[in-house]
């Protein structure tokens, strides 16, 4: 496979279709895993690290379930995969029983969907791990970094799984769960770019110029390399240059097919991106921009949720945004919950800007979805009028900040009335 760049390993993904631009508080209880059985052998704390040698030749990973540090040892044959893992805090080995399903749609069958199951002493499944399109551990497409989803089958609680091979020289950043070449590279990244709590997973972010005047003129820098993935064979990438497709690897300008940008302030526009991935160009599908090119142009990334919080008291007010339903745009109805979960009490529902505005005070990842702590302030004077109305007490609670299509549920007027 042709490698585009050997020095650059952090890229931006662009949503081509329509976008340009905490974990839970309950700790994973060890009581759930009393006397785990590893290959029909009970293990003690001291044995947890060495028991995996019973599996034969294994691949060892370090990483996280949510924010909980774990160590995983996996054994894979052609049709079978199993292993053990333990939470680094407790070092109690937990058995993983794997199931492999070949993914015909992924890389022409070159990878698999893998499900691991944890069972209790009665043999009932309690926990499930799921990895979509997982590379063969030692195969042609073997990756030193894998991601999946951990699910508590009884309580329907989900956590993100991020694992890095023990043999890898890369660095797994503990807050963002993003993988960098070195720790220093991670430190530099988070000094240049602004993300709330250094969390990146599932977020969208604005691309901004350090110079505001430049931002008004060029919301996306000209001469920026954008590469489009073609295939694994032949010419892997097509480079867009001056709005034309060319098969070379020169610098290029803005991709004409990429749609609109957002107006985030008066006469200030910004493009909204939807993913960062920590691999070289030759490993990725889709359309990519290299971050070092942004540095050269003096642009940086700003987390969309951080922008919402930082600007809550600067903008006119946030109100329910229009969402596309069956090819038509309708105003969304935003429900405020007492807690950041859909089973908690609904305090109010709002689908209009005529009653009041939202203020966003905090945002966090819960059950792999972002929730925002908001204040809904009722109007005492209707916006842009002199009409007084009877105000109601401010309502404070949580909203699910992204709707199912990945769009944020709040909007604002960038120019006031």
N, C-alpha and C positions, 0 to 999 in steps of 0.2 A: 504493500500500500504506500502510496506516495505521501510523504510527510510535508506539510506546507511550512510549518515553522517548528524548529527544535527548541526554541527559547521561550515561546509563549505558551502557557498552559492554563490560562483563565480566560474564558470567553463569555460573551453575552449571546443569549438566544433571543430572537425576535419572533413574536407571534405573527406569522405571515397572513393569517386569515382575516383578522380585524383589528389588531393592536399594533401600533408603533408607539410608538412613543418610545401556654407554658404547659408546656406540658401540664397535666393535672397535678393538684396539690397532694393527692394521696400517694404515699410511697408504696412501692411494690412490696407487699408483705411476705416475709420468709415463711410464715405459717402456711402459705399456699403450697410450699414446696418441701414440707417435712419428709425426711427420708426418701429423697428422689432415687429412682432406680436407674442405673447406668448399665446397659447391657446385662440386666439381671443381677447386678452387683450394687449393694448399697455403698455409698461413699461418705467419708467424713470430710471435715474441712481440709485437713492436711492432704487428703488424697485427691481433692478436686482437680488440682493442677496436673497431676501425673496420670490420672486414670485414663486419659485420652490415648495413652500409648496402647491400650487394649484394642483400639480401633484400627491399628496399622498405620499406614502413611497418611497423615492428616494435614490439612491446611489450617493454620491458625490465624484468626482475625482478632483485632482489638477494635472497640467502638462503643456505641451507645444504643440503648433502647430508651427513647426520649432523652432525658438528661442523666440516665443511670448508666454508669460505666460497666461494660461487660467484656468477657473474653470468650471466644467461640472457637471450637475445633471441629472441623468437618471432614468427613471421608466420603468420597464420591467414586463410584464405579460407573459403568456404562448405563445401568438402569436403576441404580440404588444410591441414595445419599442419606447419611445420618450423622450424628455427632453429639456433642455435649456443649454446654455453656455454663457460665456462672457469673453472678454479679460480683464485681471486684470487691465490694464492701463486705460480702458474706462468704464468698468462696465455697458455695455449696453447689456441687455439680447437678445439672438438670439435663435429662435425656431429651434429645431431639430426634423424632422419627420423620424422615423425609419422603416426599412423593414427587416424582419428576413427570412433567407433562411437556412434551416437545411443542414448542411454539412455532407452528408452520408459518405464521405471518411475520415472525421476527427473523431478519437476516436469512431468509430462505431456509428456515429451520435450524439455523446455526446456534440457537440458544434455547433455553427451557424456562417454563414457568415452574417454580419450585415452592412447595408448601411443606413447612415443618409443623409438627403437632407435639404439644406437651400433654402428658396424661398424668392423672393422679393415681394413687395406689389401687383404686378400683378399676383402672383402665379407661376411665372416661376422659375425653378430650377437654382440656381447660383453656389452653392457650394455642393460638395459631400464628405462625410466621408466614408471610407470603412475599415472594420475590418474583416480580414479573420480568420475563426475558433475562434470566440469570445465565451468565456465561458458564460453560464448563470450567470447573475450578482450575484445571491444568490444560485446558484445550487451546485451540488456535485463537479464540477470542477471549482468553482468560483475562480478567480485570483484577487489579489489586484493590478495587473499591466497589462495594455492592450496597444497594439500598433496598429496603423493604418495609413492610408494615407488620407490627405486632398487635394482636387483637386478643383481648380478654373476652372469650366467647360468652360468658355468663352476663357480664356487666356492659358489654359492647363498648369497651374503652379501647382506644387505638393510640399507639405510639409509633413514631418513625424509628426505623432501624437503620443505622449507618455503620458500616464495617470497613476496616482497612487491614490488608494483609500484614502480618507481623514482619514479613520479609521486605515490605515496601520501605523505601527511603523517604516517602512523602510524609506530610504533617497533617493530622486531623485536628482541626480547630475545635475546641470543646464547646464553644458557645454557638457558633453558626453551623457546626457539623459539616463544614466545607473543607475540602482537601486542597492543600497548597504544596508547592515544592518544598518549602522550608517554613519554619516558624517566623522568621524575619519577613518573609513574603506576606504572611498573614497579617503581621503587625502593620506593615506598610499599607496593605489593602484597606484595613479598617481605619487608618488615619486619613486616607484619601477619600473614602466613600462613607456615606452616612446611612446606617441601618439601625433601627430601633432595637436596642438590646443585642446588637450584633447578630440578629436572626435574619436569615435570608430565605429559608424554605417557604415556598408557596406565596412569596410576595411579588409585587410588581414595583417598579422603581422608575423615577424620572431621570432623564439624562440632561444635566444642566451644565452650562458654561460657568466658570469661576467669575467671569466678567459679565455682569448683568446686561450691559449694553450689547455685548456680543450675543447674549442669549436672545435678545429681541430680534437681531438680524439673522442669526443662524441657530435655530433650535437644534439642528443636527449639523455637525461640522462637515464642510465639503472636503473632498479628498480622503474620506474615511474608507478603509477597506471593508467590504462586505462580501462574504463568500457563501455560495449556495451549494449545499450538498447534492450531488447527482447520484452516485452509485459507488459500490465498492470496487467495481471494475473500471479500468480505463481512466478517464478523466474524472477524478473523484469530486472535484469542485469546479463550479463556474463562477467566475468573478465578474461582478457588475462594475462597469467603468463608463462614466459619463452617460448613464441611463441606457447603455447597450450591454448585451451579454457577450463576453469574450472569454476564450479559454486560455487565460494566462493567470499569473498570480501577482499582478501589479496592484498598486493602490487604485481606488475607485471612488466614485461619488455616490450620492444617495440613490438607493434602489427605488425606482419609480413605482413599482408595484406595491410598495409598502404604504398603507393608508395614512390616516390623519394624525394630528397631534392634539394635545389638550392645551387650553388656555388656562394657565394656573395663576395668572395675575394680569393686571391691566397692561395689554399689549405685550404680555410675556407668554410665550408658548414653549411647551416641552414635550418631547416624545416619551412615551411610556413603554417600557420593556417588561418582559414577564419571566425571565429565567436567567440565572447565572450557572454555568457548569464548569467544573475545574479540570478539564482535559484538553489535550491538544486538538487542533482543528481536524486532524485526520481521524479522530475517534467519534465524530459527532454528525448527527443528522441535522437537517434544517439550515437556517441562515445564521451566520455567526459574525461577530465583531470582536476584535482583539482589544483587550483593555489597555495595553500599552499604547495603542493608537489613540485612545481617548486621552491618556496622559499627555501625549505629544500635542494634542489639540487643546489641552487645558480644560477638559470636561470631567465631570464626576457624576456618580450615581447618588440619588437621594430616595430612600425608602418612601413609598407612597403613604404608608401608615404614619411614619414619622412626620411627613409633610402635613397630614391631616391634623395631627396633634399640635404641632408647632404653630399652625396657622388658625387654630380654632378661634382665637380671640382677635384675629386680624381681618378675617373675611367677614362678609355681611352675615353669614350664617349657613349651616349645612341643612339640606332638605332632601327628601327621598328622590333618588335619581330615576330617570327613565330606563326601563329594561326592555329588551327585545323578546317578545313572546309571539310565536307563530308568525314571524316576519312583520310584526307590528310592535311599535314602541308604546309601552304603557307605564304609568307611574307606579313604582314599587310601593308596597306597604311595609313599613319597617316596624317590627315588634321589639319592644324593650322588655327584657327578661330580668328577673330578680337575681339570677345567677347565670354564669356563662355556659348554659346548656339548654337544649330545647325542651327538656322535661320540667324546667323550673317555671314559676309563675310569670305570666305575661302581665306586665304593669300597665302598658298602654300600647295601642297600635296607631301609627301615623302614616298617612299617605298624601299629605298636602303641606305646602309651605304656609298656608293661611293661618294655621294655629300657632306655630312656633318654629324655632330652629334648634338643631342639634349642636352640641359642643362635644368634641372627642377628647377625652382626657388620658386614656391609656389603651393599649392593645396587647393581647397575648395569645399564644397558641394553646388551644384546648382541644384535645381529642382530634388533633391534626387539622383543626380549623381555626381561623383567626376570629377572635371576639374583641369588641371594643367597648370600653367603659365610657358611657356618654351621659350628658345632662341634656334633657329636653326642656328648654326654656320657653314657656308660653309668652306670646306677645302681650304687651300692655298697650302698644300703639301699632297698628297694622303697618307693615313695611311700605315705605315710599308714600305714605299718606299721613294725615293728621288725625285719623280716626282712632279714638281711644276705645279699648276693650277691657273687660274685666279680667285681670290676670289670674292664672291658676298657679298653685305651687309647682316648682321645678321637680321633674321626675328624673331620678338617677338610676341607671341600671345598665344592662349589657345588651348589645346587638351583635348578630352575626354579620360581620362587616363585608364579606364577599357573598354574592349570590351564586347559584349553581354554575353559571357560565364563567365565573371568575371575575366578574365586574363588581366594582365597589357599589354599595347601595346608597351612598350619599353623594350629593353634588353641591355646587355653590355658584354664586354669581361672581365672576371675576372682575366685573366692572361696577359692582354695587347695584343700585336700582336701574 
